[in-house]
């Protein structure tokens, strides 16, 4: 990512792989088998969300009525049905080659913290509610890991600690601003350059027979069960050890084709010798499908409120929709992304639509509509948009970008936001994009509900008015709440005015005179009724 420039490629004869016998009902077993004795927890059914932890007995039972001016609870306090159009508004932050972070391999912890805090501030000011942060660029780690070596992009040498934990610092800074953090992971890439030295514990050193040099890079063999297991271990480690809000893979599955075919004949021949009946293309897609399904099971087993998505190449197949030309991701990359939605293996897709609305062969609007036709309101698409292309040609203007956001919103609710690639263009305010995004996203919004949490009942917050007119907000299950949505009356309903991240125990909100409804939104995005409060 970004994807290679679109190329014209004749579609091969596609054979739809038979329905995978291990799908859906066997997700939990698949993850457990891949991980061995590392974690014996059974995965829930796909889409299921486990109940939130019981409320802390020491916490006040504040999921009830308003307490006016610190007095007795008002038994007649009103509750209102509230809600708003959800959008996942994300910016990608690349760490490969230090494109967006870090600025140098010599940062002190304080300097690293300042850079990450600045990233959050710039993103939040532009109306973003999520950051896709690259934590596994070369089967390495930009977080404290017992599995993968430290990334060379942090210290200059793979395996050498930079003296700080980027993911931990970012999560703390982002959550304080009400911004989500999604761990962006590259599943198969072992090295962006075959000549780059790797640490002793790197996966390419542990399984050298599964490391395939191709196109100047090193890819771990997607057909190897040990490779799949390693990816799942990394996913579970990040999900378990960090308070991330999501996990996202990019488009690097089987590598983009070069002058020669990807050299995996030996693996395929072994598969056939063992009784395998799939053709080679279907076999490759089956290998990738197994990883996608197992990743869903791994995340849901650890923290089912963590959102799981994939950002595939923006053209599924040439001719889909009619007139579209370019790389055949289904055949060339073994990527059957629409099926992942059909099978409920992902919560969303973020197809990389890095073309203009006026493109002849890859028109943004028609591609958005095609992808949206494969999605649902529960499992939408969140188009990845080419922020990095602003200013690179006469077509890539601020106005074009606004048009693309409008085209995306026109397909709502099967579309639900956008993922802007990448941060440097936002930071540098190319073409005045900071003000444009701030205008486009002036009305706040939270990301969509994680599909498995739809229908979850969330207790409304407890409210108490302080003497200075501020409102103290708390909750009976504070560990499950991300924050509070503040609504103002609008006709017969309510409009979202503010999003306030939750503090540890209670949160104080300063409000102007008027009537408000304040709801609680949990980690999976489920929302309570709004507790009404009048501020004199």
C-alpha positions as CSV (number, residue, x, y, z in Angstrom):
1,X,0.0,0.0,0.0
2,X,-0.4,2.1,-1.9
3,X,-1.3,-0.4,-4.6
4,X,0.7,-0.5,-7.8
5,X,-0.6,1.6,-10.6
6,X,-3.5,-0.2,-12.4
7,X,-2.4,-2.5,-15.1
8,X,-4.4,-4.0,-17.9
9,X,-4.6,-7.8,-17.3
10,X,-6.8,-10.2,-19.2
11,X,-9.0,-12.1,-16.7
12,X,-8.1,-15.8,-16.4
13,X,-10.7,-18.5,-16.4
14,X,-11.9,-18.3,-12.8
15,X,-13.2,-21.4,-11.0
16,X,-15.1,-20.6,-7.9
17,X,-13.6,-22.6,-5.1
18,X,-16.1,-25.0,-3.5
19,X,-17.6,-23.8,-0.2
20,X,-14.9,-24.4,2.4
21,X,-15.9,-27.2,4.6
22,X,-14.3,-25.6,7.7
23,X,-16.2,-22.3,7.2
24,X,-18.2,-20.6,9.9
25,X,-19.1,-23.5,12.1
26,X,-15.4,-24.4,12.4
27,X,-14.0,-21.0,12.9
28,X,-13.2,-21.5,16.5
29,X,-11.6,-24.9,15.9
30,X,-9.5,-23.5,13.1
31,X,-8.1,-20.8,15.2
32,X,-7.4,-23.2,18.1
33,X,-5.7,-25.6,15.7
34,X,-3.5,-23.0,14.2
35,X,-2.4,-21.7,17.6
36,X,-1.9,-25.1,19.3
37,X,-1.5,-24.8,23.0
38,X,-1.0,-21.1,23.0
39,X,-4.6,-20.3,23.9
40,X,-7.3,-22.9,24.7
41,X,-10.2,-20.4,24.7
42,X,-12.9,-21.4,22.3
43,X,-13.9,-18.8,19.8
44,X,-17.5,-17.6,19.8
45,X,-19.8,-18.1,16.8
46,X,-19.0,-15.7,14.0
47,X,-20.6,-12.3,14.7
48,X,-21.2,-13.2,18.4
49,X,-20.2,-10.8,21.1
50,X,-19.6,-12.0,24.6
51,X,-21.4,-10.1,27.4
52,X,-19.5,-7.2,28.9
53,X,-17.7,-7.8,32.2
54,X,-19.8,-7.3,35.3
55,X,-19.9,-3.9,36.7
56,X,-17.3,-3.1,39.4
57,X,-19.1,-3.5,42.7
58,X,-17.2,-0.6,44.1
59,X,-18.3,1.7,41.3
60,X,-21.5,3.8,41.8
61,X,-24.6,2.4,40.2
62,X,-25.0,5.4,38.0
63,X,-26.6,3.9,35.0
64,X,-30.0,5.4,36.1
65,X,-31.7,8.7,36.6
66,X,-30.4,12.2,36.7
67,X,-29.3,13.5,40.1
68,X,-30.1,17.2,40.1
69,X,-27.7,19.5,41.8
70,X,-26.2,16.7,43.9
71,X,-29.6,16.0,45.5
72,X,-31.8,12.9,45.5
73,X,-32.3,10.9,42.2
74,X,-35.1,12.1,40.1
75,X,-37.3,9.0,39.5
76,X,-39.1,10.8,36.7
77,X,-36.0,11.5,34.7
78,X,-36.6,11.2,31.0
79,X,-34.8,8.9,28.5
80,X,-34.9,9.5,24.8
81,X,-34.1,7.4,21.8
82,X,-31.1,8.9,20.1
83,X,-28.7,8.0,17.3
84,X,-26.8,9.4,14.3
85,X,-25.4,8.3,11.0
86,X,-22.2,6.4,11.7
87,X,-19.0,6.8,9.7
88,X,-15.5,5.4,10.2
89,X,-13.3,8.3,9.4
90,X,-9.7,7.1,9.4
91,X,-6.3,8.2,8.3
92,X,-3.5,5.7,7.5
93,X,-0.2,6.2,9.3
94,X,2.7,4.4,7.5
95,X,5.8,3.4,9.4
96,X,7.5,1.4,6.6
97,X,10.4,3.6,5.5
98,X,9.3,6.0,8.2
99,X,6.9,7.6,5.7
100,X,4.7,9.1,8.4
101,X,6.3,8.0,11.7
102,X,8.9,8.1,13.2
103,X,10.7,11.0,11.7
104,X,14.1,9.5,12.7
105,X,15.6,6.4,14.2
106,X,17.1,8.5,17.0
107,X,13.9,9.8,18.7
108,X,13.8,9.9,22.5
109,X,10.7,8.6,24.2
110,X,9.6,12.2,24.8
111,X,10.1,13.1,21.1
112,X,8.3,10.0,20.0
113,X,5.4,10.8,22.3
114,X,5.2,14.3,21.0
115,X,5.1,13.1,17.3
116,X,2.4,10.6,18.0
117,X,0.4,13.2,20.0
118,X,0.7,15.6,17.0
119,X,-0.6,12.9,14.7
120,X,-3.7,12.5,16.9
121,X,-4.2,16.3,17.1
122,X,-4.0,16.8,13.4
123,X,-6.3,13.9,12.7
124,X,-8.8,15.0,15.2
125,X,-8.8,18.6,14.0
126,X,-9.6,17.2,10.5
127,X,-12.6,15.3,11.9
128,X,-11.1,11.9,11.9
129,X,-12.3,9.4,14.5
130,X,-9.7,6.6,13.8
131,X,-6.1,6.1,13.0
132,X,-4.9,3.0,11.1
133,X,-1.4,2.6,12.5
134,X,1.1,0.3,10.8
135,X,2.4,-2.0,13.5
136,X,3.7,-5.0,11.4
137,X,5.3,-3.8,8.3
138,X,7.9,-6.6,7.7
139,X,6.8,-9.4,10.1
140,X,8.2,-7.2,12.8
141,X,6.7,-5.1,15.6
142,X,6.1,-1.5,16.4
143,X,5.0,-2.6,19.9
144,X,6.4,-4.6,22.7
145,X,6.3,-8.2,21.4
146,X,7.3,-11.6,22.7
147,X,7.0,-12.9,19.2
148,X,8.2,-10.5,16.6
149,X,11.5,-8.4,16.6
150,X,11.4,-4.7,16.9
151,X,11.0,-2.9,13.5
152,X,14.2,-1.6,12.0
153,X,12.2,1.6,11.0
154,X,12.3,2.5,14.7
155,X,15.9,2.1,15.7
156,X,17.7,1.5,12.4
157,X,18.3,-2.2,13.2
158,X,15.7,-4.9,13.4
159,X,15.5,-6.4,16.8
160,X,16.8,-3.3,18.6
161,X,14.4,-1.6,21.0
162,X,13.9,2.2,20.3
163,X,13.4,2.7,24.0
164,X,9.7,3.4,23.7
165,X,6.5,1.6,22.7
166,X,4.8,3.4,19.8
167,X,1.5,1.6,19.9
168,X,1.1,2.1,23.7
169,X,1.9,5.8,23.3
170,X,-0.5,6.2,20.4
171,X,-3.4,4.4,22.1
172,X,-3.1,6.6,25.2
173,X,-2.9,9.8,23.2
174,X,-5.7,8.9,20.8
175,X,-8.2,7.6,23.4
176,X,-7.7,10.8,25.4
177,X,-9.0,12.6,22.3
178,X,-11.8,10.1,21.5
179,X,-9.9,8.8,18.5
180,X,-9.8,5.0,17.8
181,X,-6.6,3.1,17.0
182,X,-6.7,0.2,14.5
183,X,-3.6,-2.0,14.3
184,X,-2.6,-2.1,10.6
185,X,-0.8,-5.4,9.9
186,X,0.9,-6.8,6.8
187,X,0.3,-10.6,7.0
188,X,2.8,-12.2,4.6
189,X,5.5,-9.6,3.9
190,X,8.8,-10.5,5.5
191,X,11.0,-7.8,4.1
192,X,10.4,-5.0,1.6
193,X,13.9,-5.6,0.4
194,X,15.5,-9.1,0.1
195,X,18.9,-7.5,1.0
196,X,17.7,-6.1,4.3
197,X,19.2,-7.9,7.3
198,X,16.8,-9.6,9.7
199,X,17.0,-10.4,13.4
200,X,17.6,-13.9,14.7
201,X,14.0,-14.3,15.8
202,X,12.5,-13.1,12.6
203,X,10.0,-15.5,11.0
204,X,12.2,-15.8,7.8
205,X,15.0,-17.1,10.0
206,X,12.8,-19.5,11.9
207,X,11.1,-20.9,8.8
208,X,13.7,-20.2,6.0
209,X,12.1,-22.8,3.7
210,X,8.8,-20.7,3.8
211,X,10.5,-17.4,2.9
212,X,10.3,-16.8,-0.8
213,X,12.3,-14.1,-2.5
214,X,10.2,-12.5,-5.2
215,X,10.2,-9.1,-6.9
216,X,13.1,-7.8,-4.8
217,X,11.2,-8.5,-1.6
218,X,10.6,-11.5,0.7
219,X,7.2,-13.0,1.1
220,X,6.3,-15.7,3.6
221,X,4.6,-18.6,1.7
222,X,0.8,-18.2,2.2
223,X,0.4,-22.0,1.7
224,X,2.5,-22.8,4.8
225,X,0.5,-23.6,7.9
226,X,3.3,-22.4,10.1
227,X,3.1,-19.0,8.4
228,X,-0.6,-18.8,9.0
229,X,-0.1,-19.7,12.6
230,X,2.5,-17.0,13.1
231,X,0.2,-14.3,11.7
232,X,-2.6,-15.4,14.0
233,X,-0.2,-15.4,17.0
234,X,0.7,-11.8,16.1
235,X,-2.9,-10.8,15.7
236,X,-3.8,-12.3,19.1
237,X,-0.9,-10.7,20.8
238,X,-1.7,-7.2,19.7
239,X,-5.5,-7.7,20.4
240,X,-4.8,-9.2,23.8
241,X,-2.1,-6.9,25.0
242,X,-3.3,-3.5,23.7
243,X,-6.6,-1.6,24.0
244,X,-6.9,-1.3,20.2
245,X,-10.2,-0.7,18.6
246,X,-9.6,-2.6,15.4
247,X,-7.2,-4.7,13.3
248,X,-6.9,-4.1,9.6
249,X,-4.9,-6.0,6.8
250,X,-3.9,-4.2,3.6
251,X,-3.7,-5.6,0.1
252,X,-0.5,-7.7,0.2
253,X,-1.7,-11.3,0.0
254,X,0.0,-13.2,-2.9
255,X,2.5,-10.6,-4.1
256,X,1.7,-8.3,-7.1
257,X,2.9,-10.1,-10.2
258,X,6.3,-9.5,-11.7
259,X,8.0,-10.6,-14.9
260,X,8.0,-14.2,-13.7
261,X,5.3,-16.3,-11.8
262,X,5.4,-16.5,-8.1
263,X,7.6,-19.6,-7.3
264,X,5.2,-21.8,-5.3
265,X,5.1,-24.8,-7.6
266,X,6.6,-27.1,-4.9
267,X,3.9,-26.2,-2.4
268,X,1.1,-26.8,-4.9
269,X,2.6,-30.1,-6.1
270,X,2.8,-31.3,-2.5
271,X,-0.9,-30.3,-2.1
272,X,-1.9,-32.3,-5.1
273,X,0.2,-35.2,-4.1
274,X,-1.6,-35.2,-0.8
275,X,-5.0,-35.6,-2.5
276,X,-5.8,-31.9,-3.1
277,X,-8.2,-31.4,-6.0
278,X,-8.3,-27.6,-6.4
279,X,-6.8,-25.9,-9.4
280,X,-3.8,-23.7,-8.6
281,X,-5.7,-20.4,-8.6
282,X,-8.5,-21.8,-6.4
283,X,-5.8,-23.3,-4.1
284,X,-4.2,-20.0,-3.6
285,X,-7.5,-18.3,-2.8
286,X,-8.2,-21.1,-0.4
287,X,-5.0,-20.4,1.4
288,X,-5.8,-16.7,1.8
289,X,-9.4,-17.5,2.7
290,X,-8.2,-19.7,5.5
291,X,-6.2,-16.9,7.0
292,X,-9.0,-14.4,6.8
293,X,-11.5,-16.7,8.5
294,X,-9.0,-17.7,11.1
295,X,-8.1,-14.1,11.9
296,X,-11.8,-13.4,12.5
297,X,-12.0,-16.2,14.9
298,X,-8.8,-15.1,16.7
299,X,-10.0,-11.6,17.2
300,X,-13.4,-12.6,18.3
301,X,-11.9,-15.1,20.8
302,X,-9.8,-12.4,22.4
303,X,-12.0,-9.2,22.2
304,X,-15.1,-9.5,20.2
305,X,-15.6,-5.7,20.3
306,X,-12.5,-5.2,18.2
307,X,-13.4,-4.3,14.6
308,X,-11.8,-6.4,11.9
309,X,-11.4,-5.3,8.3
310,X,-9.3,-5.7,5.1
311,X,-8.3,-3.1,2.5
312,X,-8.0,-5.0,-0.8
313,X,-7.0,-3.7,-4.2
314,X,-9.8,-1.6,-5.6
315,X,-10.6,-3.6,-8.7
316,X,-11.9,-7.1,-7.9
317,X,-11.9,-8.2,-11.5
318,X,-11.7,-6.3,-14.8
319,X,-15.3,-5.7,-16.0
320,X,-16.7,-5.4,-12.5
321,X,-18.4,-3.0,-13.0
322,X,-18.6,-3.0,-16.8
323,X,-15.9,-0.8,-18.4
324,X,-13.4,-1.1,-15.6
325,X,-10.0,-2.2,-16.6
326,X,-6.9,-3.0,-14.5
327,X,-5.3,-5.6,-12.4
328,X,-7.3,-8.8,-11.7
329,X,-7.0,-9.0,-7.9
330,X,-9.1,-12.2,-7.7
331,X,-6.6,-14.0,-10.0
332,X,-3.3,-12.2,-9.5
333,X,-3.4,-11.7,-5.8
334,X,-5.7,-14.6,-4.9
335,X,-8.0,-12.1,-3.2
336,X,-11.7,-12.9,-3.1
337,X,-12.7,-10.0,-0.9
338,X,-16.5,-10.0,-1.7
339,X,-16.7,-13.5,-0.4
340,X,-15.3,-12.4,2.9
341,X,-18.3,-10.1,3.3
342,X,-20.7,-12.9,2.2
343,X,-19.2,-15.3,4.7
344,X,-19.1,-12.7,7.5
345,X,-15.4,-13.2,7.9
346,X,-14.8,-9.4,8.0
347,X,-16.7,-6.5,9.6
348,X,-15.9,-4.2,6.7
349,X,-13.8,-3.8,3.5
350,X,-11.8,-0.7,2.6
351,X,-11.2,-1.2,-1.1
352,X,-8.3,1.0,-2.3
353,X,-10.0,3.4,-4.8
354,X,-7.1,5.6,-5.6
355,X,-8.6,7.0,-8.9
356,X,-10.5,10.1,-9.8
357,X,-14.2,10.3,-10.4
358,X,-13.4,11.2,-14.0
359,X,-11.1,8.3,-14.7
360,X,-12.1,6.4,-17.9
361,X,-10.9,2.9,-16.8
362,X,-11.3,3.2,-13.1
363,X,-14.0,5.7,-12.3
364,X,-14.3,6.3,-8.5
365,X,-18.0,6.6,-8.3
366,X,-18.8,3.4,-10.3
367,X,-16.3,1.4,-8.3
368,X,-17.8,2.7,-5.0
369,X,-21.3,1.6,-6.2
370,X,-20.0,-1.8,-7.3
371,X,-18.3,-2.5,-4.0
372,X,-21.4,-1.1,-2.1
373,X,-23.6,-3.5,-4.0
374,X,-21.6,-6.4,-2.4
375,X,-21.9,-4.9,1.1
376,X,-24.6,-4.5,3.7
377,X,-25.5,-1.9,6.3
378,X,-24.1,-4.2,8.9
379,X,-20.9,-5.0,7.0
380,X,-20.3,-1.9,4.9
381,X,-17.4,-0.7,2.8
382,X,-15.2,2.1,3.9
383,X,-13.4,3.2,0.7
384,X,-9.7,3.9,1.0
385,X,-9.2,7.2,-0.7
386,X,-6.0,8.5,-2.4
387,X,-5.1,11.4,-0.1
388,X,-1.5,11.0,-1.2
389,X,-2.4,11.8,-4.8
390,X,-3.6,15.3,-4.1
391,X,-1.6,17.8,-6.1
392,X,0.0,15.2,-8.3
393,X,-2.0,16.1,-11.4
394,X,-4.5,18.7,-12.5
395,X,-7.3,16.2,-11.7
396,X,-6.3,15.7,-8.1
397,X,-7.7,18.8,-6.5
398,X,-9.4,19.6,-3.2
399,X,-12.7,19.8,-5.1
400,X,-12.2,16.3,-6.6
401,X,-11.6,15.0,-3.1
402,X,-14.9,16.6,-1.9
403,X,-16.7,15.0,-4.8
404,X,-15.3,11.5,-3.8
405,X,-16.6,11.9,-0.3
406,X,-20.0,12.9,-1.7
407,X,-20.1,9.9,-4.0
408,X,-19.2,7.6,-1.0
409,X,-21.9,9.1,1.2
410,X,-24.5,8.7,-1.6
411,X,-24.2,4.9,-1.3
412,X,-24.9,4.9,2.5
413,X,-25.7,2.8,4.5
414,X,-23.7,0.2,2.5
415,X,-20.9,2.7,2.7
416,X,-19.9,4.1,6.1
417,X,-17.0,6.6,5.9
418,X,-13.6,6.7,4.3
419,X,-10.0,5.7,5.1
420,X,-7.6,8.4,3.9
421,X,-4.2,7.3,2.7
422,X,-2.0,8.7,4.1
423,X,-1.1,11.0,7.0
424,X,1.8,13.0,5.5
425,X,-0.5,14.7,3.0
426,X,-2.9,15.7,5.8
427,X,0.0,16.9,8.0
428,X,1.4,19.0,5.1
429,X,-2.1,20.3,4.3
430,X,-1.7,19.6,0.6
431,X,-4.3,21.5,-1.5
432,X,-5.8,22.8,1.7
433,X,-7.1,19.4,2.7
434,X,-7.1,20.0,6.4
435,X,-9.9,22.7,6.1
436,X,-11.7,20.6,3.5
437,X,-11.9,17.5,5.8
438,X,-12.8,19.6,8.8
439,X,-15.7,21.0,6.8
440,X,-16.8,17.6,5.5
441,X,-16.7,16.1,8.9
442,X,-17.9,19.2,10.9
443,X,-20.8,17.1,12.3
444,X,-19.3,14.5,14.6
445,X,-19.9,10.8,14.2
446,X,-18.8,7.5,15.7
447,X,-17.7,4.5,13.7
448,X,-20.4,1.9,12.9
449,X,-21.4,-0.7,15.5
450,X,-19.3,-3.9,15.2
451,X,-21.7,-6.3,13.5
452,X,-21.8,-8.8,16.4
453,X,-22.8,-6.1,18.8
454,X,-25.9,-5.0,17.0
455,X,-28.8,-5.3,19.4
456,X,-26.6,-5.1,22.5
457,X,-28.3,-3.3,25.3
458,X,-26.2,-0.5,26.9
459,X,-27.3,1.1,30.2
460,X,-27.8,4.9,29.9
461,X,-25.3,7.0,31.8
462,X,-25.9,8.5,35.2
463,X,-25.9,12.3,35.3
464,X,-25.4,14.8,38.1
465,X,-25.4,18.6,37.8
466,X,-22.6,20.3,39.6
467,X,-23.0,23.7,41.2
468,X,-21.1,25.5,38.3
469,X,-23.6,24.1,35.8
470,X,-21.4,21.4,34.4
471,X,-22.7,17.8,34.2
472,X,-20.9,14.9,35.8
473,X,-21.4,11.7,33.7
474,X,-20.7,8.2,35.0
475,X,-21.7,4.7,34.1
476,X,-22.5,1.4,36.0
477,X,-20.0,-0.5,33.8
478,X,-17.3,2.0,33.1
479,X,-14.8,-0.5,31.7
480,X,-17.1,-1.1,28.7
481,X,-17.7,2.5,27.8
482,X,-15.6,4.4,25.2
483,X,-17.4,7.7,25.7
484,X,-20.6,9.8,25.7
485,X,-22.5,11.3,22.9
486,X,-24.1,14.7,23.6
487,X,-27.2,15.5,21.6
488,X,-29.2,18.7,21.2
489,X,-32.9,18.9,20.2
490,X,-33.6,19.1,16.5
491,X,-37.2,19.3,15.5
492,X,-38.8,16.1,16.8
493,X,-35.5,14.4,17.3
494,X,-31.9,14.9,18.3
495,X,-28.7,15.9,16.6
496,X,-25.3,14.8,17.8
497,X,-23.4,17.9,19.0
498,X,-20.3,16.5,20.7
499,X,-18.4,13.3,21.5
500,X,-16.8,13.1,24.9
501,X,-14.3,10.3,25.6
502,X,-14.9,8.6,28.9
503,X,-12.6,9.1,31.8
504,X,-11.7,6.3,34.2
505,X,-14.6,6.9,36.8
506,X,-16.6,9.9,35.8
507,X,-16.5,12.6,33.1
508,X,-17.3,16.2,33.6
509,X,-18.9,18.0,30.6
510,X,-19.4,21.7,30.5
511,X,-22.6,22.6,28.6
512,X,-24.2,25.9,27.7
513,X,-27.8,26.6,28.8
514,X,-30.3,24.3,27.2
515,X,-31.7,20.8,27.0
516,X,-29.5,17.8,26.2
517,X,-29.7,14.0,25.8
518,X,-26.5,12.2,26.7
519,X,-25.9,8.5,25.7
520,X,-23.2,6.0,26.5
521,X,-21.4,4.2,23.6
522,X,-19.5,1.1,24.4
523,X,-16.3,-0.3,22.9
524,X,-18.2,-2.1,20.1
525,X,-20.1,1.1,19.2
526,X,-23.5,0.0,20.7
527,X,-25.4,3.0,22.1
528,X,-27.7,3.5,25.1
529,X,-30.8,5.6,25.3
530,X,-30.1,9.3,26.0
531,X,-30.5,10.6,29.5
532,X,-32.1,14.0,29.3
533,X,-30.7,16.9,31.3
534,X,-31.7,20.6,31.4
535,X,-28.9,23.1,32.1
536,X,-30.3,26.3,33.5
